[in-house]
Amino acid sequence: MIKNRSRNWKSEEIEALLDLVSTHYGKLFGKLSQSLTWADKNTLWSDISDEVSEAHHVLQSTENCKKKWTYFSSETKLKCQQLMKAKKMTGAGEIDVKQQLTPLELKCAQILPDINLMGIKKGIEVGNKGSHWSRQTVLMMS
């Protein structure tokens, strides 16, 4: 059996999907309860796929929207983890340009609650030489 390959998503479609997932993130990924059921989540995904399809005049199924979100968010998380690991390395030099986030990946990273790209504001690095705690971030007092 030969399965037809679906066409590539355009960046505008991905951006629309990210906007809609961002708007409904709490309902899509919140805990199930009497007020939030699988049927509610499936209906919401169906509404998202309808809005993406309508806005860009291309039919995107509910399954395709879920798959695209899952794949895109997973790839973004992985890239963010690699960037954060590279930032923590001492003497590693510059971060590889290929690992920089695209505008869509940055938007996705801002939607995901478990990714922090900004670090601590007004922080400085301090530590004792020779200690395994040589890199410690401390908040500066205002």
N, CA, C and O atoms as a GROMACS GRO file, in nm:
protein
  568
    1MET      N    1   0.083  -0.117   0.000
    1MET     CA    2   0.000   0.000   0.000
    1MET      C    3   0.089   0.124   0.000
    1MET      O    4   0.177   0.138   0.085
    2ILE      N    5   0.068   0.214  -0.093
    2ILE     CA    6   0.144   0.336  -0.105
    2ILE      C    7   0.068   0.449  -0.039
    2ILE      O    8  -0.049   0.474  -0.068
    3LYS      N    9   0.137   0.516   0.050
    3LYS     CA   10   0.075   0.628   0.121
    3LYS      C   11   0.120   0.758   0.056
    3LYS      O   12   0.240   0.780   0.038
    4ASN      N   13   0.026   0.843   0.022
    4ASN     CA   14   0.060   0.972  -0.036
    4ASN      C   15   0.122   1.062   0.069
    4ASN      O   16   0.075   1.070   0.182
    5ARG      N   17   0.227   1.127   0.030
    5ARG     CA   18   0.296   1.219   0.119
    5ARG      C   19   0.221   1.351   0.118
    5ARG      O   20   0.185   1.402   0.012
    6SER      N   21   0.199   1.406   0.237
    6SER     CA   22   0.132   1.536   0.242
    6SER      C   23   0.231   1.646   0.207
    6SER      O   24   0.352   1.629   0.222
    7ARG      N   25   0.180   1.756   0.161
    7ARG     CA   26   0.268   1.865   0.120
    7ARG      C   27   0.329   1.933   0.242
    7ARG      O   28   0.278   1.921   0.353
    8ASN      N   29   0.437   2.005   0.220
    8ASN     CA   30   0.505   2.077   0.328
    8ASN      C   31   0.418   2.193   0.378
    8ASN      O   32   0.346   2.255   0.301
    9TRP      N   33   0.429   2.219   0.506
    9TRP     CA   34   0.359   2.333   0.564
    9TRP      C   35   0.435   2.460   0.531
    9TRP      O   36   0.558   2.463   0.534
   10LYS      N   37   0.362   2.565   0.499
   10LYS     CA   38   0.422   2.696   0.478
   10LYS      C   39   0.442   2.762   0.613
   10LYS      O   40   0.374   2.730   0.710
   11SER      N   41   0.537   2.855   0.620
   11SER     CA   42   0.566   2.921   0.747
   11SER      C   43   0.443   2.996   0.802
   11SER      O   44   0.425   3.004   0.923
   12GLU      N   45   0.360   3.049   0.712
   12GLU     CA   46   0.238   3.120   0.758
   12GLU      C   47   0.141   3.023   0.825
   12GLU      O   48   0.073   3.059   0.921
   13GLU      N   49   0.133   2.901   0.774
   13GLU     CA   50   0.045   2.800   0.833
   13GLU      C   51   0.097   2.758   0.970
   13GLU      O   52   0.020   2.740   1.065
   14ILE      N   53   0.229   2.742   0.980
   14ILE     CA   54   0.289   2.705   1.109
   14ILE      C   55   0.267   2.817   1.210
   14ILE      O   56   0.236   2.791   1.326
   15GLU      N   57   0.284   2.940   1.166
   15GLU     CA   58   0.262   3.053   1.256
   15GLU      C   59   0.117   3.059   1.304
   15GLU      O   60   0.092   3.086   1.421
   16ALA      N   61   0.022   3.034   1.214
   16ALA     CA   62  -0.119   3.032   1.253
   16ALA      C   63  -0.145   2.920   1.353
   16ALA      O   64  -0.218   2.938   1.451
   17LEU      N   65  -0.084   2.804   1.329
   17LEU     CA   66  -0.099   2.691   1.422
   17LEU      C   67  -0.042   2.728   1.559
   17LEU      O   68  -0.104   2.700   1.662
   18LEU      N   69   0.075   2.790   1.561
   18LEU     CA   70   0.137   2.831   1.688
   18LEU      C   71   0.050   2.932   1.761
   18LEU      O   72   0.035   2.924   1.883
   19ASP      N   73  -0.007   3.028   1.689
   19ASP     CA   74  -0.094   3.128   1.751
   19ASP      C   75  -0.215   3.062   1.816
   19ASP      O   76  -0.253   3.096   1.928
   20LEU      N   77  -0.276   2.968   1.743
   20LEU     CA   78  -0.396   2.903   1.795
   20LEU      C   79  -0.364   2.811   1.913
   20LEU      O   80  -0.439   2.806   2.010
   21VAL      N   81  -0.254   2.738   1.905
   21VAL     CA   82  -0.214   2.652   2.017
   21VAL      C   83  -0.182   2.739   2.139
   21VAL      O   84  -0.217   2.703   2.251
   22SER      N   85  -0.116   2.851   2.117
   22SER     CA   86  -0.084   2.942   2.227
   22SER      C   87  -0.211   2.992   2.296
   22SER      O   88  -0.218   2.997   2.419
   23THR      N   89  -0.309   3.028   2.216
   23THR     CA   90  -0.435   3.078   2.271
   23THR      C   91  -0.507   2.972   2.355
   23THR      O   92  -0.567   3.004   2.458
   24HIS      N   93  -0.500   2.846   2.312
   24HIS     CA   94  -0.576   2.739   2.378
   24HIS      C   95  -0.487   2.640   2.453
   24HIS      O   96  -0.530   2.529   2.482
   25TYR      N   97  -0.363   2.680   2.485
   25TYR     CA   98  -0.266   2.587   2.544
   25TYR      C   99  -0.319   2.522   2.672
   25TYR      O  100  -0.306   2.400   2.690
   26GLY      N  101  -0.376   2.599   2.760
   26GLY     CA  102  -0.426   2.546   2.888
   26GLY      C  103  -0.530   2.438   2.870
   26GLY      O  104  -0.530   2.339   2.942
   27LYS      N  105  -0.618   2.458   2.774
   27LYS     CA  106  -0.723   2.357   2.749
   27LYS      C  107  -0.667   2.236   2.676
   27LYS      O  108  -0.707   2.123   2.705
   28LEU      N  109  -0.576   2.258   2.582
   28LEU     CA  110  -0.522   2.147   2.504
   28LEU      C  111  -0.434   2.054   2.587
   28LEU      O  112  -0.434   1.932   2.568
   29PHE      N  113  -0.358   2.111   2.680
   29PHE     CA  114  -0.260   2.032   2.753
   29PHE      C  115  -0.284   2.032   2.903
   29PHE      O  116  -0.199   1.988   2.980
   30GLY      N  117  -0.400   2.082   2.945
   30GLY     CA  118  -0.435   2.080   3.086
   30GLY      C  119  -0.479   1.942   3.131
   30GLY      O  120  -0.501   1.852   3.048
   31LYS      N  121  -0.491   1.924   3.260
   31LYS     CA  122  -0.534   1.796   3.315
   31LYS      C  123  -0.680   1.772   3.283
   31LYS      O  124  -0.762   1.864   3.279
   32LEU      N  125  -0.712   1.645   3.259
   32LEU     CA  126  -0.850   1.609   3.234
   32LEU      C  127  -0.930   1.619   3.364
   32LEU      O  128  -0.880   1.586   3.471
   33SER      N  129  -1.053   1.665   3.353
   33SER     CA  130  -1.141   1.675   3.468
   33SER      C  131  -1.284   1.662   3.417
   33SER      O  132  -1.307   1.637   3.298
   34GLN      N  133  -1.378   1.679   3.505
   34GLN     CA  134  -1.518   1.673   3.461
   34GLN      C  135  -1.550   1.787   3.366
   34GLN      O  136  -1.636   1.774   3.278
   35SER      N  137  -1.482   1.898   3.382
   35SER     CA  138  -1.507   2.013   3.294
   35SER      C  139  -1.420   2.011   3.169
   35SER      O  140  -1.445   2.090   3.077
   36LEU      N  141  -1.320   1.924   3.162
   36LEU     CA  142  -1.232   1.915   3.046
   36LEU      C  143  -1.210   1.768   3.011
   36LEU      O  144  -1.137   1.697   3.081
   37THR      N  145  -1.272   1.723   2.903
   37THR     CA  146  -1.265   1.582   2.863
   37THR      C  147  -1.186   1.568   2.733
   37THR      O  148  -1.153   1.667   2.668
   38TRP      N  149  -1.156   1.443   2.697
   38TRP     CA  150  -1.088   1.416   2.569
   38TRP      C  151  -1.173   1.469   2.453
   38TRP      O  152  -1.119   1.522   2.356
   39ALA      N  153  -1.305   1.455   2.465
   39ALA     CA  154  -1.393   1.505   2.359
   39ALA      C  155  -1.377   1.656   2.342
   39ALA      O  156  -1.376   1.706   2.229
   40ASP      N  157  -1.364   1.728   2.453
   40ASP     CA  158  -1.343   1.873   2.447
   40ASP      C  159  -1.211   1.905   2.377
   40ASP      O  160  -1.205   1.995   2.293
   41LYS      N  161  -1.106   1.832   2.411
   41LYS     CA  162  -0.977   1.855   2.350
   41LYS      C  163  -0.980   1.823   2.200
   41LYS      O  164  -0.925   1.897   2.119
   42ASN      N  165  -1.044   1.712   2.165
   42ASN     CA  166  -1.055   1.676   2.023
   42ASN      C  167  -1.135   1.779   1.945
   42ASN      O  168  -1.101   1.810   1.830
   43THR      N  169  -1.240   1.832   2.005
   43THR     CA  170  -1.319   1.937   1.940
   43THR      C  171  -1.234   2.062   1.920
   43THR      O  172  -1.241   2.126   1.815
   44LEU      N  173  -1.154   2.096   2.018
   44LEU     CA  174  -1.066   2.212   2.009
   44LEU      C  175  -0.962   2.193   1.899
   44LEU      O  176  -0.936   2.286   1.822
   45TRP      N  177  -0.901   2.074   1.890
   45TRP     CA  178  -0.806   2.046   1.782
   45TRP      C  179  -0.875   2.054   1.646
   45TRP      O  180  -0.816   2.102   1.549
   46SER      N  181  -0.998   2.008   1.639
   46SER     CA  182  -1.075   2.016   1.514
   46SER      C  183  -1.099   2.162   1.476
   46SER      O  184  -1.089   2.199   1.359
   47ASP      N  185  -1.132   2.245   1.575
   47ASP     CA  186  -1.153   2.388   1.549
   47ASP      C  187  -1.024   2.454   1.501
   47ASP      O  188  -1.026   2.538   1.411
   48ILE      N  189  -0.912   2.415   1.561
   48ILE     CA  190  -0.782   2.470   1.521
   48ILE      C  191  -0.752   2.432   1.376
   48ILE      O  192  -0.710   2.517   1.297
   49SER      N  193  -0.772   2.306   1.342
   49SER     CA  194  -0.745   2.264   1.204
   49SER      C  195  -0.837   2.335   1.105
   49SER      O  196  -0.795   2.369   0.994
   50ASP      N  197  -0.963   2.357   1.145
   50ASP     CA  198  -1.056   2.430   1.057
   50ASP      C  199  -1.008   2.574   1.036
   50ASP      O  200  -1.014   2.625   0.924
   51GLU      N  201  -0.962   2.640   1.143
   51GLU     CA  202  -0.916   2.779   1.131
   51GLU      C  203  -0.789   2.791   1.047
   51GLU      O  204  -0.776   2.883   0.966
   52VAL      N  205  -0.696   2.698   1.065
   52VAL     CA  206  -0.574   2.698   0.984
   52VAL      C  207  -0.610   2.675   0.837
   52VAL      O  208  -0.559   2.743   0.748
   53SER      N  209  -0.697   2.579   0.813
   53SER     CA  210  -0.739   2.547   0.676
   53SER      C  211  -0.810   2.665   0.611
   53SER      O  212  -0.783   2.698   0.495
   54GLU      N  213  -0.900   2.726   0.684
   54GLU     CA  214  -0.979   2.838   0.631
   54GLU      C  215  -0.892   2.960   0.602
   54GLU      O  216  -0.908   3.026   0.500
   55ALA      N  217  -0.800   2.989   0.692
   55ALA     CA  218  -0.717   3.108   0.677
   55ALA      C  219  -0.620   3.097   0.560
   55ALA      O  220  -0.584   3.198   0.499
   56HIS      N  221  -0.577   2.976   0.529
   56HIS     CA  222  -0.474   2.959   0.426
   56HIS      C  223  -0.523   2.880   0.305
   56HIS      O  224  -0.443   2.843   0.218
   57HIS      N  225  -0.651   2.854   0.299
   57HIS     CA  226  -0.715   2.789   0.184
   57HIS      C  227  -0.649   2.656   0.148
   57HIS      O  228  -0.640   2.620   0.031
   58VAL      N  229  -0.604   2.584   0.250
   58VAL     CA  230  -0.545   2.452   0.232
   58VAL      C  231  -0.604   2.362   0.339
   58VAL      O  232  -0.608   2.398   0.457
   59LEU      N  233  -0.650   2.245   0.299
   59LEU     CA  234  -0.711   2.154   0.394
   59LEU      C  235  -0.604   2.089   0.483
   59LEU      O  236  -0.518   2.016   0.434
   60GLN      N  237  -0.611   2.116   0.611
   60GLN     CA  238  -0.523   2.051   0.709
   60GLN      C  239  -0.612   1.974   0.804
   60GLN      O  240  -0.698   2.031   0.871
   61SER      N  241  -0.592   1.845   0.811
   61SER     CA  242  -0.675   1.761   0.898
   61SER      C  243  -0.636   1.783   1.044
   61SER      O  244  -0.530   1.837   1.075
   62THR      N  245  -0.725   1.741   1.132
   62THR     CA  246  -0.698   1.750   1.275
   62THR      C  247  -0.573   1.670   1.309
   62THR      O  248  -0.488   1.715   1.386
   63GLU      N  249  -0.561   1.552   1.250
   63GLU     CA  250  -0.445   1.467   1.274
   63GLU      C  251  -0.316   1.535   1.228
   63GLU      O  252  -0.214   1.529   1.298
   64ASN      N  253  -0.319   1.599   1.111
   64ASN     CA  254  -0.200   1.669   1.062
   64ASN      C  255  -0.160   1.785   1.153
   64ASN      O  256  -0.041   1.808   1.176
   65CYS      N  257  -0.259   1.857   1.205
   65CYS     CA  258  -0.228   1.969   1.296
   65CYS      C  259  -0.165   1.918   1.425
   65CYS      O  260  -0.069   1.976   1.474
   66LYS      N  261  -0.219   1.810   1.481
   66LYS     CA  262  -0.162   1.752   1.602
   66LYS      C  263  -0.020   1.704   1.577
   66LYS      O  264   0.070   1.729   1.657
   67LYS      N  265   0.000   1.635   1.463
   67LYS     CA  266   0.133   1.585   1.431
   67LYS      C  267   0.233   1.699   1.411
   67LYS      O  268   0.346   1.692   1.457
   68LYS      N  269   0.189   1.803   1.342
   68LYS     CA  270   0.279   1.916   1.317
   68LYS      C  271   0.318   1.983   1.448
   68LYS      O  272   0.435   2.015   1.468
   69TRP      N  273   0.222   2.005   1.538
   69TRP     CA  274   0.252   2.064   1.667
   69TRP      C  275   0.349   1.976   1.745
   69TRP      O  276   0.447   2.025   1.800
   70THR      N  277   0.321   1.847   1.750
   70THR     CA  278   0.406   1.755   1.825
   70THR      C  279   0.548   1.754   1.770
   70THR      O  280   0.644   1.764   1.846
   71TYR      N  281   0.562   1.742   1.640
   71TYR     CA  282   0.694   1.739   1.578
   71TYR      C  283   0.766   1.872   1.596
   71TYR      O  284   0.882   1.875   1.636
   72PHE      N  285   0.698   1.982   1.566
   72PHE     CA  286   0.762   2.113   1.572
   72PHE      C  287   0.802   2.149   1.714
   72PHE      O  288   0.912   2.200   1.736
   73SER      N  289   0.715   2.122   1.811
   73SER     CA  290   0.749   2.154   1.950
   73SER      C  291   0.860   2.064   2.002
   73SER      O  292   0.945   2.109   2.078
   74SER      N  293   0.862   1.937   1.962
   74SER     CA  294   0.968   1.846   2.004
   74SER      C  295   1.103   1.889   1.947
   74SER      O  296   1.203   1.890   2.019
   75GLU      N  297   1.106   1.924   1.820
   75GLU     CA  298   1.229   1.970   1.757
   75GLU      C  299   1.278   2.100   1.821
   75GLU      O  300   1.398   2.120   1.839
   76THR      N  301   1.184   2.189   1.853
   76THR     CA  302   1.221   2.315   1.917
   76THR      C  303   1.278   2.290   2.056
   76THR      O  304   1.378   2.352   2.093
   77LYS      N  305   1.217   2.201   2.134
   77LYS     CA  306   1.269   2.168   2.268
   77LYS      C  307   1.410   2.113   2.258
   77LYS      O  308   1.498   2.152   2.335
   78LEU      N  309   1.432   2.023   2.163
   78LEU     CA  310   1.564   1.964   2.146
   78LEU      C  311   1.668   2.071   2.110
   78LEU      O  312   1.778   2.072   2.165
   79LYS      N  313   1.632   2.159   2.019
   79LYS     CA  314   1.724   2.265   1.979
   79LYS      C  315   1.753   2.359   2.096
   79LYS      O  316   1.867   2.401   2.114
   80CYS      N  317   1.652   2.390   2.176
   80CYS     CA  318   1.672   2.476   2.293
   80CYS      C  319   1.763   2.410   2.395
   80CYS      O  320   1.848   2.475   2.454
   81GLN      N  321   1.744   2.280   2.416
   81GLN     CA  322   1.831   2.207   2.509
   81GLN      C  323   1.976   2.210   2.462
   81GLN      O  324   2.067   2.227   2.542
   82GLN      N  325   1.997   2.193   2.332
   82GLN     CA  326   2.133   2.197   2.277
   82GLN      C  327   2.193   2.336   2.293
   82GLN      O  328   2.311   2.349   2.326
   83LEU      N  329   2.113   2.440   2.271
   83LEU     CA  330   2.162   2.577   2.288
   83LEU      C  331   2.198   2.606   2.433
   83LEU      O  332   2.303   2.664   2.461
   84MET      N  333   2.111   2.565   2.525
   84MET     CA  334   2.138   2.590   2.667
   84MET      C  335   2.261   2.513   2.713
   84MET      O  336   2.339   2.564   2.794
   85LYS      N  337   2.280   2.392   2.663
   85LYS     CA  338   2.398   2.314   2.698
   85LYS      C  339   2.524   2.384   2.646
   85LYS      O  340   2.625   2.391   2.716
   86ALA      N  341   2.517   2.434   2.524
   86ALA     CA  342   2.631   2.504   2.465
   86ALA      C  343   2.662   2.633   2.541
   86ALA      O  344   2.779   2.668   2.556
   87LYS      N  345   2.559   2.704   2.589
   87LYS     CA  346   2.580   2.827   2.664
   87LYS      C  347   2.648   2.802   2.798
   87LYS      O  348   2.722   2.886   2.847
   88LYS      N  349   2.623   2.684   2.857
   88LYS     CA  350   2.679   2.652   2.989
   88LYS      C  351   2.824   2.605   2.982
   88LYS      O  352   2.894   2.607   3.083
   89MET      N  353   2.868   2.565   2.865
   89MET     CA  354   3.005   2.516   2.850
   89MET      C  355   3.104   2.632   2.859
   89MET      O  356   3.081   2.739   2.802
   90THR      N  357   3.212   2.610   2.931
   90THR     CA  358   3.314   2.714   2.939
   90THR      C  359   3.420   2.687   2.834
   90THR      O  360   3.458   2.573   2.811
   91GLY      N  361   3.467   2.791   2.772
   91GLY     CA  362   3.572   2.778   2.672
   91GLY      C  363   3.527   2.712   2.544
   91GLY      O  364   3.610   2.669   2.464
   92ALA      N  365   3.398   2.704   2.523
   92ALA     CA  366   3.347   2.636   2.405
   92ALA      C  367   3.347   2.726   2.283
   92ALA      O  368   3.325   2.679   2.171
   93GLY      N  369   3.372   2.854   2.301
   93GLY     CA  370   3.370   2.946   2.188
   93GLY      C  371   3.227   2.985   2.153
   93GLY      O  372   3.136   2.975   2.235
   94GLU      N  373   3.212   3.028   2.030
   94GLU     CA  374   3.081   3.073   1.985
   94GLU      C  375   2.986   2.955   1.965
   94GLU      O  376   3.029   2.843   1.935
   95ILE      N  377   2.857   2.982   1.981
   95ILE     CA  378   2.755   2.880   1.956
   95ILE      C  379   2.740   2.865   1.806
   95ILE      O  380   2.744   2.964   1.732
   96ASP      N  381   2.724   2.742   1.760
   96ASP     CA  382   2.708   2.712   1.619
   96ASP      C  383   2.587   2.787   1.562
   96ASP      O  384   2.478   2.782   1.619
   97VAL      N  385   2.608   2.857   1.451
   97VAL     CA  386   2.502   2.937   1.391
   97VAL      C  387   2.382   2.850   1.350
   97VAL      O  388   2.268   2.896   1.354
   98LYS      N  389   2.409   2.726   1.312
   98LYS     CA  390   2.300   2.637   1.271
   98LYS      C  391   2.207   2.605   1.387
   98LYS      O  392   2.093   2.564   1.366
   99GLN      N  393   2.255   2.623   1.510
   99GLN     CA  394   2.173   2.593   1.626
   99GLN      C  395   2.091   2.712   1.674
   99GLN      O  396   2.016   2.700   1.771
  100GLN      N  397   2.103   2.826   1.610
  100GLN     CA  398   2.025   2.943   1.650
  100GLN      C  399   1.878   2.918   1.616
  100GLN      O  400   1.847   2.845   1.522
  101LEU      N  401   1.789   2.976   1.691
  101LEU     CA  402   1.645   2.956   1.670
  101LEU      C  403   1.593   3.048   1.560
  101LEU      O  404   1.631   3.164   1.550
  102THR      N  405   1.504   2.992   1.479
  102THR     CA  406   1.433   3.072   1.380
  102THR      C  407   1.323   3.149   1.452
  102THR      O  408   1.292   3.117   1.567
  103PRO      N  409   1.263   3.250   1.389
  103PRO     CA  410   1.153   3.322   1.454
  103PRO      C  411   1.036   3.230   1.494
  103PRO      O  412   0.976   3.250   1.600
  104LEU      N  413   1.006   3.131   1.413
  104LEU     CA  414   0.897   3.038   1.447
  104LEU      C  415   0.936   2.949   1.565
  104LEU      O  416   0.853   2.920   1.651
  105GLU      N  417   1.061   2.905   1.569
  105GLU     CA  418   1.106   2.824   1.682
  105GLU      C  419   1.107   2.905   1.810
  105GLU      O  420   1.072   2.854   1.916
  106LEU      N  421   1.146   3.031   1.802
  106LEU     CA  422   1.144   3.118   1.919
  106LEU      C  423   1.001   3.136   1.969
  106LEU      O  424   0.976   3.134   2.090
  107LYS      N  425   0.908   3.155   1.877
  107LYS     CA  426   0.767   3.169   1.913
  107LYS      C  427   0.716   3.041   1.982
  107LYS      O  428   0.644   3.048   2.081
  108CYS      N  429   0.755   2.927   1.929
  108CYS     CA  430   0.716   2.798   1.987
  108CYS      C  431   0.776   2.783   2.126
  108CYS      O  432   0.707   2.739   2.219
  109ALA      N  433   0.903   2.818   2.143
  109ALA     CA  434   0.970   2.806   2.272
  109ALA      C  435   0.902   2.894   2.377
  109ALA      O  436   0.899   2.859   2.495
  110GLN      N  437   0.848   3.008   2.335
  110GLN     CA  438   0.781   3.097   2.429
  110GLN      C  439   0.645   3.042   2.472
  110GLN      O  440   0.593   3.078   2.577
  111ILE      N  441   0.587   2.956   2.389
  111ILE     CA  442   0.459   2.893   2.423
  111ILE      C  443   0.479   2.783   2.528
  111ILE      O  444   0.398   2.768   2.619
  112LEU      N  445   0.587   2.707   2.513
  112LEU     CA  446   0.611   2.591   2.599
  112LEU      C  447   0.650   2.637   2.739
  112LEU      O  448   0.742   2.718   2.754
  113PRO      N  449   0.582   2.586   2.842
  113PRO     CA  450   0.606   2.634   2.978
  113PRO      C  451   0.737   2.587   3.039
  113PRO      O  452   0.785   2.649   3.134
  114ASP      N  453   0.797   2.479   2.989
  114ASP     CA  454   0.915   2.423   3.053
  114ASP      C  455   1.046   2.465   2.987
  114ASP      O  456   1.150   2.404   3.012
  115ILE      N  457   1.042   2.570   2.904
  115ILE     CA  458   1.164   2.619   2.840
  115ILE      C  459   1.188   2.762   2.885
  115ILE      O  460   1.102   2.849   2.871
  116ASN      N  461   1.308   2.786   2.938
  116ASN     CA  462   1.345   2.920   2.981
  116ASN      C  463   1.471   2.959   2.906
  116ASN      O  464   1.579   2.907   2.932
  117LEU      N  465   1.458   3.051   2.812
  117LEU     CA  466   1.571   3.094   2.732
  117LEU      C  467   1.638   3.219   2.786
  117LEU      O  468   1.750   3.251   2.744
  118MET      N  469   1.574   3.289   2.876
  118MET     CA  470   1.622   3.420   2.917
  118MET      C  471   1.718   3.415   3.035
  118MET      O  472   1.801   3.506   3.048
  119GLY      N  473   1.711   3.316   3.120
  119GLY     CA  474   1.798   3.313   3.237
  119GLY      C  475   1.750   3.409   3.344
  119GLY      O  476   1.633   3.448   3.346
  120ILE      N  477   1.839   3.446   3.431
  120ILE     CA  478   1.805   3.535   3.542
  120ILE      C  479   1.845   3.676   3.505
  120ILE      O  480   1.960   3.700   3.468
  121LYS      N  481   1.752   3.771   3.515
  121LYS     CA  482   1.783   3.910   3.485
  121LYS      C  483   1.870   3.967   3.596
  121LYS      O  484   1.855   3.932   3.713
  122LYS      N  485   1.959   4.056   3.557
  122LYS     CA  486   2.050   4.123   3.651
  122LYS      C  487   2.136   4.024   3.728
  122LYS      O  488   2.164   4.047   3.846
  123GLY      N  489   2.177   3.915   3.666
  123GLY     CA  490   2.260   3.816   3.733
  123GLY      C  491   2.406   3.830   3.694
  123GLY      O  492   2.438   3.880   3.586
  124ILE      N  493   2.494   3.788   3.782
  124ILE     CA  494   2.637   3.786   3.752
  124ILE      C  495   2.692   3.649   3.791
  124ILE      O  496   2.631   3.578   3.870
  125GLU      N  497   2.807   3.613   3.734
  125GLU     CA  498   2.870   3.488   3.768
  125GLU      C  499   2.977   3.513   3.873
  125GLU      O  500   3.058   3.604   3.859
  126VAL      N  501   2.976   3.431   3.978
  126VAL     CA  502   3.079   3.439   4.081
  126VAL      C  503   3.118   3.298   4.120
  126VAL      O  504   3.045   3.203   4.089
  127GLY      N  505   3.229   3.282   4.186
  127GLY     CA  506   3.266   3.150   4.233
  127GLY      C  507   3.410   3.143   4.277
  127GLY      O  508   3.487   3.236   4.255
  128ASN      N  509   3.445   3.034   4.339
  128ASN     CA  510   3.581   3.010   4.386
  128ASN      C  511   3.658   2.932   4.281
  128ASN      O  512   3.606   2.836   4.224
  129LYS      N  513   3.781   2.974   4.255
  129LYS     CA  514   3.864   2.900   4.159
  129LYS      C  515   3.897   2.763   4.217
  129LYS      O  516   3.924   2.749   4.336
  130GLY      N  517   3.896   2.664   4.130
  130GLY     CA  518   3.931   2.529   4.173
  130GLY      C  519   3.816   2.453   4.235
  130GLY      O  520   3.827   2.332   4.258
  131SER      N  521   3.709   2.518   4.262
  131SER     CA  522   3.594   2.452   4.322
  131SER      C  523   3.504   2.396   4.212
  131SER      O  524   3.497   2.451   4.102
  132HIS      N  525   3.437   2.287   4.244
  132HIS     CA  526   3.343   2.234   4.144
  132HIS      C  527   3.219   2.323   4.135
  132HIS      O  528   3.135   2.303   4.047
  133TRP      N  529   3.206   2.420   4.224
  133TRP     CA  530   3.097   2.517   4.218
  133TRP      C  531   3.149   2.649   4.162
  133TRP      O  532   3.111   2.756   4.210
  134SER      N  533   3.234   2.644   4.061
  134SER     CA  534   3.299   2.764   4.011
  134SER      C  535   3.205   2.854   3.931
  134SER      O  536   3.237   2.971   3.909
  135ARG      N  537   3.091   2.804   3.888
  135ARG     CA  538   2.996   2.887   3.813
  135ARG      C  539   2.864   2.889   3.889
  135ARG      O  540   2.790   2.791   3.890
  136GLN      N  541   2.836   3.000   3.952
  136GLN     CA  542   2.716   3.011   4.030
  136GLN      C  543   2.652   3.145   3.998
  136GLN      O  544   2.719   3.248   4.001
  137THR      N  545   2.524   3.144   3.966
  137THR     CA  546   2.457   3.269   3.933
  137THR      C  547   2.396   3.328   4.058
  137THR      O  548   2.326   3.260   4.133
  138VAL      N  549   2.423   3.456   4.080
  138VAL     CA  550   2.375   3.526   4.198
  138VAL      C  551   2.298   3.649   4.153
  138VAL      O  552   2.343   3.722   4.065
  139LEU      N  553   2.184   3.671   4.213
  139LEU     CA  554   2.106   3.791   4.181
  139LEU      C  555   2.170   3.912   4.246
  139LEU      O  556   2.208   3.910   4.363
  140MET      N  557   2.180   4.014   4.167
  140MET     CA  558   2.232   4.140   4.222
  140MET      C  559   2.119   4.212   4.294
  140MET      O  560   2.005   4.213   4.246
  141MET      N  561   2.149   4.268   4.403
  141MET     CA  562   2.048   4.344   4.477
  141MET      C  563   2.027   4.478   4.408
  141MET      O  564   2.123   4.543   4.366
  142SER      N  565   1.904   4.519   4.397
  142SER     CA  566   1.872   4.646   4.329
  142SER      C  567   1.909   4.766   4.411
  142SER      O  568   1.888   4.879   4.368
   0.00000   0.00000   0.00000
